[in-house]
Amino acid sequence: MAGHDVLNDPNSFLIEEYKALLELDKARNERFDRLVTMFLSLAGAPWVLYAIIIKDKGSFAIGEMPPVIALVFLLVGLLGFLVVTMCIQTKFTITMYMRVVNGIRGHLAYEIPDALRLPSKSTVPPYYEKGSYNFYAALGMALVNASYVSLAFYRLPGPWQFWRWSWIVVGLVWVIAHYWYYVRQARHREKRGIGELTFRESAVAQKPAAPSK
């Protein structure tokens, strides 16, 4: 039986786990792409609505934006934060899968040609990647959400004199909220998953010694 063979050869089990994790990683990447598409559609919705309303008459000037459109921008800016958090968590899950795959690859390194030169440590890639594509993508979405919330505060009437100028502060706070969430969640993940993936000797066969040259 296949199950009996797997128990007798733990390395075969790890290879099957490796393949399954690659499939899960592929599915999570597809989900991440769908979330990004959702965010782009959500970000474009207020502008489409604005164009429809002023199609026959009215001005496209930001200073003359109808309050109802400003409310739509505010709602999109708030909902956009939820989409960004889902994107971040999905990307963290992808990173977790990649770390486990790297750890399994490291254990089975003797079966993989050196020419592949693939990562074999379960501590990479990092969850917090400052300056990476993921970092700038999250920052870009944060700026879009912050600009929408700021625009809403700029156009919506307020009961206080300083309300009209609060849009600057609100925008900065909303960007910081996105960045704080990303960094806090990344550090929490790093702390929770500290250390490399290890295998018990009783559960996994010992790696054979490297042949002497």
C-alpha positions as CSV (number, residue, x, y, z in Angstrom):
1,M,0.0,0.0,0.0
2,A,1.1,3.5,-0.7
3,G,0.5,4.6,2.9
4,H,2.7,1.8,4.2
5,D,5.5,2.8,1.8
6,V,5.3,6.4,3.0
7,L,5.7,5.2,6.6
8,N,8.7,3.1,5.8
9,D,10.2,5.9,3.7
10,P,9.6,9.3,5.5
11,N,11.6,11.1,2.8
12,S,8.9,10.0,0.3
13,F,6.3,11.6,2.6
14,L,8.3,14.8,2.7
15,I,8.5,14.9,-1.1
16,E,4.7,14.5,-1.3
17,E,4.4,17.3,1.2
18,Y,6.7,19.4,-0.9
19,K,4.5,18.9,-3.9
20,A,1.3,19.6,-2.0
21,L,2.8,22.8,-0.6
22,L,3.8,24.0,-4.1
23,E,0.1,23.5,-5.1
24,L,-1.1,25.4,-2.1
25,D,1.4,28.2,-2.8
26,K,0.1,28.4,-6.4
27,A,-3.5,28.6,-5.1
28,R,-2.6,31.4,-2.6
29,N,-0.8,33.4,-5.4
30,E,-3.9,33.2,-7.5
31,R,-6.0,34.4,-4.6
32,F,-3.5,37.3,-4.0
33,D,-3.9,38.2,-7.7
34,R,-7.7,38.2,-7.3
35,L,-7.5,40.5,-4.3
36,V,-5.3,43.0,-6.1
37,T,-7.8,43.0,-9.0
38,M,-10.6,43.6,-6.5
39,F,-8.7,46.5,-5.0
40,L,-8.1,48.1,-8.4
41,S,-11.8,47.7,-9.3
42,L,-12.8,49.2,-6.0
43,A,-10.4,52.1,-6.4
44,G,-11.8,52.9,-9.9
45,A,-15.5,52.7,-8.9
46,P,-15.8,56.2,-7.4
47,W,-14.3,57.8,-10.5
48,V,-16.6,56.0,-12.8
49,L,-19.6,57.1,-10.7
50,Y,-18.3,60.6,-10.6
51,A,-18.0,60.6,-14.4
52,I,-21.5,59.3,-14.9
53,I,-23.0,62.0,-12.6
54,I,-21.3,64.9,-14.3
55,K,-21.6,63.5,-17.9
56,D,-24.3,65.9,-19.0
57,K,-23.6,68.8,-16.7
58,G,-21.3,69.8,-13.9
59,S,-17.6,70.3,-13.4
60,F,-15.0,67.6,-12.8
61,A,-13.1,70.0,-10.5
62,I,-12.4,68.4,-7.1
63,G,-13.6,71.6,-5.3
64,E,-17.0,71.1,-6.9
65,M,-17.4,67.4,-6.2
66,P,-20.9,66.5,-4.9
67,P,-21.0,65.4,-1.3
68,V,-22.5,62.1,-2.2
69,I,-19.4,61.3,-4.3
70,A,-17.2,62.3,-1.4
71,L,-19.1,59.8,0.8
72,V,-18.4,57.1,-1.8
73,F,-14.7,58.0,-1.8
74,L,-14.7,57.8,2.0
75,L,-16.4,54.3,1.9
76,V,-13.9,53.0,-0.6
77,G,-11.0,54.4,1.4
78,L,-12.3,52.5,4.4
79,L,-13.1,49.3,2.6
80,G,-9.8,49.5,0.8
81,F,-8.0,49.0,4.2
82,L,-9.8,45.7,4.6
83,V,-8.7,44.5,1.2
84,V,-5.1,45.6,2.0
85,T,-5.2,43.5,5.2
86,M,-6.4,40.5,3.3
87,C,-3.6,41.0,0.7
88,I,-1.1,41.2,3.5
89,Q,-2.3,38.1,5.3
90,T,-2.4,36.2,2.0
91,K,1.1,37.2,1.2
92,F,2.2,36.1,4.7
93,T,0.6,32.7,4.2
94,I,2.5,32.4,0.9
95,T,5.7,33.3,2.7
96,M,5.0,30.6,5.3
97,Y,4.5,28.0,2.6
98,M,7.7,29.1,0.9
99,R,9.6,28.7,4.2
100,V,8.3,25.2,4.8
101,V,9.2,24.3,1.2
102,N,12.7,25.7,1.7
103,G,13.1,23.7,4.9
104,I,12.0,20.4,3.2
105,R,14.3,21.2,0.3
106,G,17.2,21.7,2.8
107,H,16.5,18.3,4.4
108,L,16.5,16.6,1.0
109,A,19.3,18.7,-0.5
110,Y,21.3,15.7,-1.3
111,E,18.6,14.6,-3.8
112,I,18.5,18.0,-5.6
113,P,21.3,19.0,-8.0
114,D,23.4,21.8,-6.8
115,A,22.8,23.5,-10.1
116,L,19.3,24.5,-9.0
117,R,20.7,26.7,-6.2
118,L,17.3,27.1,-4.6
119,P,16.9,28.4,-1.0
120,S,17.1,25.6,1.6
121,K,16.6,27.5,4.9
122,S,13.2,27.8,6.5
123,T,13.9,31.3,7.8
124,V,13.6,32.9,4.4
125,P,12.0,34.8,2.8
126,P,11.4,37.3,5.5
127,Y,7.8,38.4,6.3
128,Y,8.9,42.1,6.5
129,E,10.6,43.0,3.2
130,K,11.4,46.7,3.3
131,G,12.1,48.0,-0.2
132,S,10.7,44.9,-1.9
133,Y,7.9,44.7,-4.5
134,N,5.5,43.6,-1.8
135,F,6.5,46.6,0.4
136,Y,5.9,49.1,-2.4
137,A,2.7,47.4,-3.5
138,A,1.3,47.7,0.0
139,L,2.5,51.3,0.3
140,G,0.8,52.1,-3.0
141,M,-2.5,50.7,-1.9
142,A,-2.2,52.6,1.4
143,L,-1.6,55.9,-0.5
144,V,-4.7,55.3,-2.6
145,N,-6.9,54.6,0.5
146,A,-5.4,57.6,2.3
147,S,-6.0,59.9,-0.7
148,Y,-9.6,58.8,-0.9
149,V,-10.3,59.4,2.8
150,S,-8.5,62.8,2.6
151,L,-10.6,63.8,-0.4
152,A,-13.8,62.9,1.4
153,F,-12.8,65.0,4.5
154,Y,-11.9,67.9,2.2
155,R,-15.3,67.9,0.5
156,L,-17.7,66.9,3.2
157,P,-19.0,69.8,5.3
158,G,-18.0,69.8,9.0
159,P,-19.3,71.4,12.1
160,W,-15.8,72.9,13.1
161,Q,-13.6,75.5,11.4
162,F,-10.6,73.2,11.2
163,W,-12.6,70.4,9.6
164,R,-11.7,71.5,6.1
165,W,-8.0,71.3,6.9
166,S,-8.2,68.0,8.8
167,W,-7.9,66.1,5.5
168,I,-4.1,66.4,5.6
169,V,-3.9,64.9,9.1
170,V,-6.5,62.2,8.3
171,G,-4.5,61.1,5.2
172,L,-1.3,60.8,7.1
173,V,-2.9,58.9,9.9
174,W,-4.5,56.5,7.4
175,V,-1.1,55.8,5.7
176,I,0.5,55.2,9.1
177,A,-2.3,52.8,10.1
178,H,-1.6,50.7,7.0
179,Y,2.1,50.7,7.7
180,W,1.7,49.9,11.4
181,Y,-0.6,47.0,10.6
182,Y,1.9,45.6,8.1
183,V,5.0,45.9,10.3
184,R,3.2,44.7,13.5
185,Q,1.8,41.6,11.7
186,A,5.1,40.8,10.1
187,R,7.0,41.1,13.4
188,H,4.4,38.9,15.1
189,R,4.8,36.3,12.4
190,E,8.6,36.4,12.7
191,K,8.5,36.0,16.4
192,R,6.0,33.2,16.3
193,G,7.9,31.3,13.6
194,I,11.4,31.9,14.9
195,G,14.0,29.2,14.2
196,E,14.5,26.8,11.3
197,L,12.3,23.9,10.5
198,T,13.7,20.7,12.1
199,F,12.8,17.1,11.8
200,R,12.7,14.4,14.6
201,E,15.2,11.6,14.1
202,S,12.5,9.1,15.0
203,A,10.1,10.4,12.3
204,V,12.5,11.1,9.5
205,A,15.4,9.1,8.1
206,Q,18.8,10.4,8.7
207,K,20.5,12.2,5.9
208,P,23.2,10.0,4.4
209,A,26.8,11.2,4.8
210,A,28.2,13.1,1.9
211,P,30.5,10.9,-0.2
212,S,34.2,11.5,0.4
213,K,36.1,13.1,-2.4
